[in-house]
Amino acid sequence: MIEHVFRRAVMCDCLDAVYVATCDEEIRAVVEGFGGAALITSAAHQRASDRVAEAAERLQADSVVMKTSSARTVNRVRILSLRGNE
């Protein structure tokens, strides 16, 4: 599932980069095994948004899009509208 969601996100041409934020070394290894990029975060987070916020602090990005496996596609039009590029 992680690889599927990652690859769907990469298909969105309006994203500059895609990362998986995780506290789990096994997940990091899986992500890197299929060619993805993972950011290790604290295991203390109770919510995914907190994990993404920690990971985002390490990135030089104007904006960050959080995507979970429950939403398997990336809505390009919505992302562009958030960036002001409709």
C-alpha positions as CSV (number, residue, x, y, z in Angstrom):
1,M,0.0,0.0,0.0
2,I,2.8,2.4,0.8
3,E,4.4,1.9,-2.6
4,H,1.1,2.4,-4.4
5,V,0.3,5.6,-2.6
6,F,3.8,6.9,-3.1
7,R,3.8,6.2,-6.8
8,R,0.4,7.8,-7.2
9,A,1.7,10.9,-5.5
10,V,4.8,11.0,-7.7
11,M,2.5,11.0,-10.8
12,C,1.2,14.4,-9.8
13,D,3.5,16.7,-11.8
14,C,2.8,19.7,-9.7
15,L,4.7,18.3,-6.7
16,D,8.5,18.9,-6.6
17,A,9.2,16.0,-4.3
18,V,7.5,13.2,-2.4
19,Y,8.5,11.8,1.0
20,V,7.2,9.2,3.4
21,A,7.3,10.4,7.0
22,T,7.7,7.5,9.4
23,C,9.1,6.6,12.8
24,D,9.6,3.0,11.7
25,E,12.9,1.8,10.3
26,E,11.2,-1.2,8.6
27,I,8.9,1.2,6.7
28,R,11.9,3.4,5.8
29,A,13.7,0.4,4.4
30,V,10.7,-0.6,2.3
31,V,10.3,2.9,0.9
32,E,14.0,3.2,0.1
33,G,13.8,-0.3,-1.4
34,F,11.4,0.7,-4.1
35,G,13.3,3.9,-4.8
36,G,11.3,6.3,-2.5
37,A,12.5,8.9,0.0
38,A,11.7,8.5,3.7
39,L,12.1,10.9,6.6
40,I,12.4,9.4,10.0
41,T,10.4,11.2,12.7
42,S,9.8,10.8,16.4
43,A,7.8,7.8,17.6
44,A,6.0,10.1,20.1
45,H,3.5,11.5,17.6
46,Q,-0.1,10.5,18.1
47,R,-1.4,12.1,14.8
48,A,-0.1,12.0,11.3
49,S,-0.3,15.7,11.0
50,D,2.2,16.1,13.9
51,R,4.6,13.6,12.1
52,V,4.3,15.6,8.8
53,A,4.9,18.8,10.7
54,E,8.1,17.4,12.1
55,A,9.3,16.2,8.7
56,A,8.3,19.5,7.1
57,E,10.6,21.4,9.4
58,R,13.6,19.7,7.7
59,L,12.5,20.5,4.2
60,Q,13.1,23.8,2.3
61,A,9.6,24.0,1.0
62,D,7.0,26.8,0.5
63,S,4.2,24.3,1.1
64,V,3.7,20.7,2.1
65,V,0.8,18.4,1.0
66,M,-0.1,15.7,3.5
67,K,-1.5,12.5,1.9
68,T,-2.7,9.4,3.7
69,S,-3.3,6.0,2.4
70,S,-7.1,6.5,2.8
71,A,-6.9,9.1,0.0
72,R,-5.1,7.1,-2.7
73,T,-5.0,9.8,-5.4
74,V,-3.6,13.3,-5.5
75,N,-6.0,16.0,-6.7
76,R,-3.7,18.1,-9.0
77,V,-6.3,20.9,-9.5
78,R,-6.7,21.3,-5.7
79,I,-3.0,21.5,-5.1
80,L,-2.5,24.0,-7.9
81,S,-5.3,26.1,-6.5
82,L,-3.6,26.1,-3.1
83,R,-0.4,27.2,-4.7
84,G,-2.3,30.0,-6.6
85,N,-1.5,28.4,-10.0
86,E,-5.0,27.4,-11.2
